[in-house]
Amino acid sequence: MIPKPVVEKGWQKPSPGVVKINFDAAVDGKRMSFGVVARDHDGFVLGGRAGVLENNAGAEWAELQALAECLELT
């Protein structure tokens, strides 16, 4: 058996001046919720938003709405 090479994986701190934006969305029946958070290179939260919308949309549309909120935040 040939052993697999060891590869170091894990989070690495981004370069100074880099802002990372994470977003996610969820759908429950006719309700869609989303969240957005922006962090700097040290992990300090620069801003964010969350919301709930009453519309009958699928998961793909919920993620698209969260992406639109990211663009508004930037």
C-alpha positions as CSV (number, residue, x, y, z in Angstrom):
1,M,0.0,0.0,0.0
2,I,1.3,3.4,-1.0
3,P,0.8,6.0,1.8
4,K,-0.9,9.3,0.8
5,P,1.2,12.4,0.9
6,V,0.6,14.7,3.9
7,V,-0.9,17.9,2.7
8,E,-1.4,20.8,5.2
9,K,-4.9,22.1,4.9
10,G,-6.6,24.8,6.9
11,W,-7.4,28.5,7.0
12,Q,-4.7,31.0,6.3
13,K,-4.9,34.6,7.3
14,P,-5.5,36.8,4.2
15,S,-3.2,39.7,3.3
16,P,-3.7,43.1,4.9
17,G,-6.3,45.1,3.2
18,V,-8.4,42.1,2.2
19,V,-12.1,42.0,3.1
20,K,-13.9,38.7,3.1
21,I,-17.7,38.6,2.7
22,N,-19.7,35.5,3.7
23,F,-23.4,35.1,2.9
24,D,-26.0,32.4,3.3
25,A,-29.7,31.9,2.8
26,A,-32.4,29.5,3.9
27,V,-35.9,28.8,2.8
28,D,-38.8,27.5,5.0
29,G,-42.1,27.3,3.2
30,K,-43.0,30.8,1.9
31,R,-40.3,32.5,4.1
32,M,-36.8,33.2,3.0
33,S,-34.0,34.4,5.4
34,F,-30.5,35.5,4.6
35,G,-27.4,36.8,6.3
36,V,-24.3,38.6,5.2
37,V,-21.1,39.5,7.2
38,A,-18.0,41.3,6.1
39,R,-14.7,40.8,8.0
40,D,-11.2,42.3,7.5
41,H,-7.9,40.4,7.4
42,D,-7.8,40.2,11.2
43,G,-11.3,38.8,11.5
44,F,-12.8,42.0,12.8
45,V,-16.4,42.4,11.7
46,L,-16.8,45.5,9.5
47,G,-20.5,45.1,8.8
48,G,-23.3,42.9,7.9
49,R,-27.0,42.5,7.6
50,A,-29.7,39.9,7.9
51,G,-33.3,39.7,6.9
52,V,-36.5,37.7,6.3
53,L,-38.6,38.0,3.2
54,E,-42.1,36.6,2.7
55,N,-42.0,35.2,-0.8
56,N,-42.4,31.8,-2.4
57,A,-38.9,31.2,-3.8
58,G,-36.6,28.2,-4.0
59,A,-33.2,27.8,-2.5
60,E,-31.4,29.1,-5.6
61,W,-33.4,32.4,-5.5
62,A,-32.7,32.8,-1.8
63,E,-29.0,32.5,-2.4
64,L,-29.3,35.0,-5.3
65,Q,-31.0,37.4,-3.0
66,A,-28.2,37.0,-0.4
67,L,-25.7,37.7,-3.1
68,A,-27.6,40.8,-4.1
69,E,-27.4,41.9,-0.4
70,C,-23.6,41.4,-0.5
71,L,-23.3,43.6,-3.5
72,E,-25.4,46.3,-1.8
73,L,-23.2,46.0,1.3
74,T,-20.0,46.5,-0.7
